[in-house]
Amino acid sequence: MITIGQLARYAGVTIKAVRVYHERGLLPEPPRDSSGYRRYSAEDAIDLVKIKTLARSGVPLARIKELLTANSDEFAAAIAEIDRMLAERAEEIRRTREQIAELGSGDRLFVSADVAEYLARLRELGVSDRAVRIERDIWILLQSVAPEQASDWVADKLDAIDDPRFRAIYLDYDAAFDWSPDDPRLVDLADRTRRWIIGRRTGAGRTTPALDPKLVRLVNESVGVTSPAWERLTKIAQKATTE
C-alpha cells in the first residue's frame, strides 16, 4: 500500500492531478486508514498511468472513464470519434494562428480585404491616423450588423477614391477637424462635398448604395468622435438639403 505522494511519483503526475482525477470520478479515493492516511494499491497506480496516458493524448477528461471500461470495439469507436474532434480543433487552432499572424498587417484581422485595401489607400493619401481609426471602427460595425450593405458600400468607396475630387474633399474634411467652427473654408467644403455627391449620383447612371437610416444613426452614435468644425459642417449640409 502506498501514499498519494508515492502514487503520484510512480505515475509521473502531481498530487494535485491525482486529486483532480478523484474529483472527476476517474480514480476512486480510498478511505483513510487508522493513521489518517489514504493508502493506494498497485492497481490504483496502473489505473492512474492509464488515465494520465489518455489525458496527455488529448482525450477529454469527461471521456476517460468511458474508455477505461470499454471493450475493444467500443474503445476503437470512441478513439475514432475523439480523433475527429481533435482534428476539428486542430483546424480551428490553425485558423486562429493565421489570424494572429495577420495582427502584423493591422486592419486585416478586423475587416474584410476590401475594407483593409480602402484603409490602406487612405493612409497612402496622408489621411490622419485619427480618421483611419474612425473609418475602421465604422466598417467593423457595418460589416457586423449589415454585411451585404457594407460590401456594396466599400466597393463604391474603392471606386470613389480613384476620383481626385473625392480625395481632395476627404483630405480637407480630415484637416477641418482642427479648424475653427467659424472658418470660412467650411462653407466651401460643404458645398464642394454636396456638388460631388450630386454629380456622382447622376453621372454615368451610377446609383450610390444607400444605408438604412437606423444603421446610419447607430454608426454615428458609436463613433463618438467629432469637433466643433465637423459639427458646423453637418449643420451646413443639413441646411443645404432643406433649402
C-alpha atoms as one frame of an Amber mdcrd trajectory, in Angstrom:
protein
   0.000   0.000   0.000   1.369   3.429  -0.951   0.639   7.055  -0.089  -0.769
   9.627  -2.504   2.691  11.168  -2.872   4.244   7.852  -3.809   1.359   7.123
  -6.189   1.868  10.432  -7.937   5.620   9.860  -8.321   5.175   6.353  -9.669
   2.705   7.556 -12.299   4.658  10.723 -13.141   1.921  13.200 -12.191   1.389
  15.744  -9.441  -0.584  15.184  -6.267  -2.913  17.931  -7.482  -3.598  15.919
 -10.644  -4.458  12.850  -8.571  -6.955  14.917  -6.579  -8.488  16.276  -9.791
  -8.956  12.704 -11.016 -10.619  11.883  -7.692 -12.998  14.848  -8.120 -13.849
  13.774 -11.675 -14.608  10.234 -10.550 -11.822   8.761 -12.669  -9.818   7.289
  -9.798 -11.574   6.023  -6.658 -10.416   7.754  -3.489  -9.645   5.183  -0.809
 -10.772   5.732   2.791  -8.258   6.855   5.398  -6.569   4.180   7.493  -6.173
   4.226  11.251  -3.231   6.601  10.888  -5.306   9.102   8.923  -3.640   8.384
   5.562  -5.195   7.248   2.316  -3.441   4.157   1.025  -3.338   3.175  -2.631
  -2.663  -0.155  -4.293  -0.625  -1.194  -7.317  -3.907  -1.406  -9.255  -4.529
   2.260  -8.467  -1.096   3.105  -9.871  -1.856   1.180 -13.065  -5.207   2.953
 -13.462  -3.548   6.312 -12.859  -0.970   5.642 -15.580  -3.816   4.802 -17.984
  -5.661   7.988 -17.053  -2.528  10.085 -17.496  -1.751   8.486 -20.855  -5.249
   9.114 -22.204  -5.325  12.679 -20.893  -1.954  13.533 -22.428  -3.094  12.020
 -25.730  -5.807  14.637 -25.874  -8.732  12.590 -24.638 -11.147  14.873 -22.723
 -11.376  14.010 -19.033 -15.127  13.545 -19.444 -14.489  10.628 -21.846 -11.696
   8.848 -19.969 -13.925   6.889 -17.577 -15.887   5.577 -20.548 -12.712   4.400
 -22.275 -11.304   2.722 -19.181 -14.287   0.369 -19.084 -14.853  -0.031 -22.831
 -14.323  -3.247 -24.773 -12.029  -3.257 -27.819 -14.741  -2.292 -30.326 -16.157
   0.456 -28.118 -12.646   1.730 -27.435 -11.796   1.884 -31.147 -15.038   3.707
 -31.978 -14.570   6.208 -29.163 -10.967   6.874 -30.153 -12.018   7.454 -33.776
 -14.615   9.976 -32.642 -12.136  11.735 -30.358  -9.595  11.820 -33.179 -12.161
  13.536 -35.425 -12.909  16.087 -32.705  -9.195  16.741 -32.223  -8.738  17.195
 -35.978 -11.511  19.795 -35.977  -9.890  21.518 -33.022  -6.526  21.438 -34.787
  -8.080  23.111 -37.841  -9.627  25.763 -35.578  -6.231  26.374 -33.981  -4.646
  26.659 -37.436  -7.166  29.321 -38.443  -6.607  31.141 -35.168  -2.845  31.130
 -35.757  -3.395  32.581 -39.215  -5.472  35.366 -37.674  -2.796  36.017 -35.069
  -0.176  36.172 -37.822  -2.310  38.783 -39.539  -2.056  41.019 -36.490   1.138
  42.284 -38.023  -0.818  43.503 -41.034  -3.121  45.551 -38.804  -6.637  46.089
 -40.103  -6.998  42.793 -41.973  -7.717  40.989 -38.701 -10.856  43.050 -38.074
 -12.250  43.919 -41.506 -12.586  42.389 -44.955  -9.793  42.504 -47.511 -11.646
  45.200 -49.496 -12.034  47.431 -46.439  -8.396  46.874 -45.485  -7.419  47.932
 -49.018  -9.555  51.068 -48.709  -7.960  51.954 -45.363  -4.519  51.394 -46.875
  -5.397  53.782 -49.708  -6.405  56.406 -47.161  -3.044  56.071 -45.427  -1.263
  56.416 -48.767  -3.122  59.701 -49.291  -1.792  61.016 -45.992  -5.069  60.799
 -44.093  -4.579  61.158 -40.332  -4.406  58.142 -38.035  -7.466  59.533 -36.259
  -9.555  59.457 -39.426  -8.361  55.969 -40.362  -9.275  54.671 -36.891 -12.725
  56.231 -37.189 -13.197  54.647 -40.615 -12.008  51.253 -39.398 -14.374  51.260
 -36.408 -17.266  52.230 -38.661 -16.500  49.372 -41.058 -16.153  46.879 -38.209
 -19.655  47.797 -37.066 -21.117  47.905 -40.574 -19.716  44.510 -41.525 -21.060
  43.037 -38.308 -24.653  44.293 -38.459 -25.148  44.753 -42.212 -22.540  42.731
 -44.142 -24.304  42.928 -47.533 -24.733  46.692 -47.370 -21.158  47.080 -46.163
 -19.895  45.043 -49.127 -21.737  47.289 -51.606 -20.632  50.433 -49.814 -16.916
  49.583 -49.688 -16.965  48.732 -53.408 -18.366  52.201 -54.019 -15.731  53.756
 -51.749 -12.900  51.995 -53.554 -14.225  53.379 -56.801 -14.648  56.890 -55.345
 -11.122  57.081 -54.011  -9.815  56.987 -57.584 -11.525  60.358 -58.136  -9.108
  63.257 -57.444 -12.026  65.437 -56.333 -13.069  62.911 -53.701  -9.501  62.600
 -52.447  -9.215  66.384 -52.125 -12.529  66.603 -50.279 -11.543  63.770 -47.943
  -8.202  65.357 -47.070  -9.835  68.728 -46.440 -12.541  67.161 -44.310  -9.866
  65.371 -42.279  -7.932  68.613 -41.812 -11.132  70.500 -40.914 -11.319  68.587
 -37.646  -8.915  71.147 -36.196 -10.365  74.224 -37.895 -12.332  76.890 -36.090
 -16.110  76.432 -36.460 -16.138  79.967 -37.917 -13.574  79.136 -40.583 -14.979
  80.328 -43.956 -13.464  77.283 -45.659 -16.166  75.117 -44.062 -18.891  76.594
 -46.270 -16.832  75.938 -49.396 -16.002  72.393 -48.246 -19.657  71.623 -47.561
 -20.640  72.977 -50.983 -17.931  71.015 -52.808 -18.997  67.866 -50.980 -22.653
  68.396 -51.873 -21.860  69.023 -55.546 -19.593  65.982 -55.718 -22.257  63.725
 -54.189 -24.937  65.019 -56.569 -22.650  64.612 -59.566 -21.699  61.088 -58.551
 -25.318  60.038 -58.119 -26.301  61.274 -61.556 -23.149  60.551 -63.518 -22.817
  57.516 -65.776 -26.030  56.011 -64.472 -24.414  55.336 -61.109 -26.508  54.552
 -58.061 -24.697  55.086 -54.799 -25.600  52.320 -52.312 -27.959  53.588 -49.626
 -27.674  52.686 -45.959 -30.582  52.101 -43.611 -31.187  55.387 -41.704 -31.313
  53.457 -38.424 -27.946  51.928 -39.235 -26.504  55.356 -40.066 -27.752  56.647
 -36.724 -26.226  53.664 -34.924 -22.871  54.248 -36.634 -22.880  57.956 -35.853
 -23.652  57.294 -32.213 -20.984  54.597 -31.926 -18.140  56.642 -33.390 -18.367
  59.400 -30.792 -15.531  61.430 -32.355 -16.288  64.934 -33.543 -15.139  68.544
 -33.293 -16.835  71.961 -33.393 -15.813  72.357 -37.039 -17.209  68.959 -38.034
 -20.446  69.729 -36.222 -20.670  73.020 -38.150 -20.118  71.135 -41.413 -23.001
  68.818 -40.537 -25.297  71.760 -39.832 -24.324  73.437 -43.103 -25.047  70.227
 -45.013 -28.392  69.744 -43.273 -29.404  73.318 -44.042 -28.492  72.883 -47.713
 -30.744  69.829 -48.036 -33.766  71.725 -46.697 -33.385  74.764 -48.946
